[in-house]
Amino acid sequence: MTPVELKQREDIVSLAELKQQLVDCIRMLEQSDIIDYNGHCSIRIAVNRILINVGSCQRSKLTIDDIVTIDLEGNVVEGKGNPPLERHLHMGIYRVRADVRAIVHAHPKWSTFLTMVGAPYQPVYAQGSLVHPLPLLDSPNSINNREMADRLAATLGDRPAALMKSHGAVTVGRDIVEAFVLANYMEENSYRQYMAMQIGKPYAFSEHEIALCREKLWNANLFKRTWDHFRAKLD
Ligand SMILES: [Zn+2]
């Protein structure tokens, strides 16, 4: 095999692996009750190419055939099926965040409960502090056009996550592992905060404690361990 052919084979393998990672991510989020029948995740594979799940797919039974490649205008350039109506959310963030290689968007219950009553997200457990402070998009509208996409991207700014009032949440990462893990930490923190609020006033970590958590827990190996924990539970 020539070096060029070998390189081509490596590219094909890695693209298939990225598609499988995206499939695993969505199935794990579905199994964890973070994603419902509407959620979507993406991986950027080139400046103007995004892998994303088909809008109408079954999240719990996803395969790589449910993944399409789109460009930053939302046109399908490879695969069968249509990307989600909220594909604009992904396009809008990738347009302005060169550091972002993966995005998770879901409508998780516990995080969204907080936004419904205007309760700010508080860092109440170590992993959950990684996304604090968590900006809030002050609109429940679907991100199904460029204007809403630009508003969300501006709200997110340079942060790893944002909430969307009475709608959902978005997390971003340098890879899909990071975006998945942060979604998990954010939702778990929201669950713990919500439950603690039923019996009293939750303790919120201090700035110093948050800095210590970030130093210890923002770590690719620990993110991989969290990913592997959930991956091992998939069929
Ligand atoms: Zn949504």
Residues whose N, C-alpha, C, O or C-beta is under 5 A from the ligand:
A	BS01	ZN	G168
